[in-house]
């Protein structure tokens, strides 16, 4: 895996692009799951955060890094919550015969 850029502007754009990519991936998965929130979304969130935590924790040393890691995980949680909230407002109606 390629390392993140040192340039803060490049890093900001990287986060933005990856956030949008995650949102689109979750939308596509939602379509495959009837546009309904449920265990499928909870499982993906739990697994994604668990794997990321395991990968990032190994590289985290200082207090500043721990704060940055916490903020990064919160961004991911917000994206999952945004998806979950959007799906709760979607009601798939059956077509009349």
C-alpha positions in Angstrom: 0.0 0.0 0.0 1.2 3.4 -0.9 2.0 5.7 2.0 0.0 8.9 2.7 1.4 12.2 1.4 3.3 14.5 3.8 1.7 17.5 2.1 -1.4 18.6 4.2 -3.3 19.7 1.1 -2.7 16.4 -0.6 -3.7 14.6 2.5 -6.9 16.6 2.8 -7.8 15.8 -0.7 -7.0 12.1 -0.1 -9.3 12.0 2.9 -12.1 13.8 0.9 -11.8 11.4 -2.1 -11.7 8.3 0.2 -14.7 9.6 2.2 -16.7 10.0 -1.0 -15.6 6.6 -2.3 -16.8 5.0 1.0 -20.2 6.8 0.7 -20.6 5.6 -2.9 -19.6 2.0 -1.9 -22.1 2.1 1.0 -24.9 3.4 -1.4 -24.2 0.5 -3.8 -24.3 -2.0 -1.0 -27.5 -0.5 0.3 -29.1 -1.0 -3.1 -28.1 -4.7 -2.9 -29.8 -4.8 0.5 -33.1 -3.3 -0.5 -32.1 0.2 0.6 -32.8 -0.8 4.2 -30.5 -0.4 7.2 -29.8 -3.5 9.0 -27.2 -6.0 10.3 -25.4 -5.8 6.9 -24.4 -2.2 7.5 -23.6 -2.8 11.2 -21.3 -5.7 10.3 -19.5 -3.7 7.6 -18.9 -0.8 10.0 -17.7 -3.0 12.8 -15.3 -4.9 10.5 -14.0 -1.8 8.8 -13.3 0.0 12.1 -11.8 -3.1 13.7 -9.4 -3.7 10.8 -8.4 -0.1 10.6 -7.9 0.1 14.4 -5.6 -3.0 14.3 -3.6 -1.5 11.4 -3.4 2.0 12.8 -2.8 1.2 16.4 0.5 -0.6 15.6 1.8 2.7 14.1 0.5 5.1 16.7 2.9 6.3 19.3 2.4 9.8 20.5 -0.5 11.6 22.1 -0.9 13.8 19.0 -1.1 10.7 16.8 -3.7 9.1 19.1 -5.8 12.3 18.8 -5.5 12.3 15.0 -6.4 8.6 14.9 -9.5 9.2 17.1 -10.6 12.0 14.7 -10.1 9.8 11.7 -12.3 7.0 13.2 -15.0 9.6 14.0 -15.0 10.6 10.3 -15.7 7.0 9.4 -18.4 6.6 12.0 -20.1 9.8 10.7 -20.1 8.4 7.2 -21.7 5.2 8.4 -24.2 7.1 10.5 -25.1 9.4 7.5 -25.7 6.3 5.4 -27.8 4.7 8.1 -29.9 7.8 8.6 -30.5 8.2 4.9 -31.7 4.6 4.6 -34.1 5.0 7.5 -35.9 7.6 5.5 -36.1 5.5 2.4 -39.2 3.3 2.1 -39.2 0.9 -0.7 -42.7 0.5 -1.9 -44.0 -2.6 -3.6 -45.4 -2.2 -7.1 -49.1 -3.0 -7.3 -50.1 -6.0 -9.3 
